[in-house]
Every structure is written in C-alpha cells, then in structure tokens.
Amino acid sequence: MADINERKVAIVTGGGAGIGRACVLRFVREGMRVAIGDIADDDGEKTCSQIVNTGGEVLYRHCDVASEPDCMALAGAAIEQWGRVDVLVANAAVRVRGSILDATEADWDKIVAVNMKGVAYSCRAVLPAMLKQGQGSIVIISSANAVVGRGDMPLYDATKAAVLSLARSLAAEYGKRGIRVNAVCPGYTMTDFHERSAAARGVSPQQLREKNKGYGLLGRPAESHELANAVWFLASDEGAMVTGQTLMVDSGISV
C-alpha cells in the first residue's frame, strides 16, 4: 500500500447506495480514500460509518449535484482533508418515466439539472485539482439505454446519451494533460433502488432476480459490485491507456 500522502483520493457522487456505494466499497478495499456525496443522508452516513468501522478513510457530504456550489464543496472537502483528488465517479442521477408527450417543463428541468448539468458540475469541480496534479481519472455512469432505444424513458435516456458526448469531449481536451475520461453504461442492475421499489410492491429481492432471469446474453441482470469492478478498471492505473471510451456492462443487451 502506498504512503498515506500518496494514497489516491476518489469522489463518488450518489455514493450512498447502489452502484455508487459498490464503487466506494471497492475503492476503499483497494486502499483509496473516498469522499461520498449524496442527497440521501441516511444512506450516505450509513455507508460512511460502515467504512470507518472497518478502518477505511472516508468522508460524507450532503451534495445535490444539480447545485454547482454543492459539487464545489464536496471536492473542496476532499482536497481540504487529503490534499488531492485522483478519481471522480459521476454517478448521481434521477429518473423521469413517461412519454415525451406527457413530459412537463418541470420534468425536463429536473432531469437535465441532475443528469447533465450535475455531471458537468462534478467534473468542473475536480478538474482544477487534477490539472494541478497532472493526472486524474473521471468515470461517468451513463446507461445502456443511451445507445439502445426503448419507449418509456426518453428523457432519462436522452440525458444519459448526452454525457457520453461530454466524456469524449473532456477526454479529447484534457488527455495530453494527464486526465482520462471514460463512461460506463450499465444495463439492468440489481441496486437498492430496484430492491426498494420491488419491496413496495411486495416483491422480495430473490423474486426480483427470478423475474429477470434470461436478461441479456448472459441471462441475468448485473449486481452492483460487478459494475464497480468495471469502474475500478477504468478509474485505476489498470486502465491507464483507456480514455474517451464507452464500456458497456450490460449482460450483452446492447448486442
């Protein structure tokens, strides 16, 4: 393990639960220090406490990524405590279901504010530190439905497609200054969100998994930790020659 002053620091938005939490746990297991940002304070603080109790280094800040000051404050907290930012996982997102005919201006404002502006604000908050260091890695969590059409979530899917373009643009702009930017596109993934939604309908996690048997080419949805494995590859030095790429982690649904 690296000297404490050289140990890398990651920021994970939406890190209190689901794929974000799985990324936090993976990074801590690899010896990184992690700053968690989330609007679900109970989830964020619970994850933070779990890591502290096992000896990991972590901090939690309430962060609504739709607020640029919140994003700046989260990055600032990490830099103040540890003096650096090496990785950003821009994971926080919201969903708006329904057709484009039903979508209101408020729906558009909400989803663009979080899923597009929130990713951009998060990147903007960490880029100065990464540029000063001469190195950094950004991983944007998009969606398989950014590239595979469906009929029930056009607003969500449009915003997830937009951040793939952002990843490519940032990779092109900052690659020669040591910063890599990539995106991960999950397919259906078993997360706290899905399990809680199912529980509200009286469906257990086991029943939910049974219902989704046969998904994709691999015959099942992903688990959150499997997405975290892909994020770790792109975020870490193991992916040192990968930038501007979109990695489909989707049980082959896009094929």
ABEGO torsion letter per residue (X at the ends): XBBAAABBBBBBBGAABEAAAAAAAAAAAAGBBBBBBBABAAAAAAAAAAAAAAGBBBBBBBBBAABAAAAAAAAAAAAAAAGBBABBBBABBBBBBEBAAABBAAAAAAAAAAAAAAAAAAAAAAAAAAAAAGBEBBBBBBBAAAABBBAABAAAAAAAAAAAAAAAAAAAAAAAAGBBBBBBBBBBBBBAAAAAAAAAAGBBAAAAAAAABGBEAAGBBBBAAAAAAAAAAAABAAAAABBGBBBBBAGGAAX
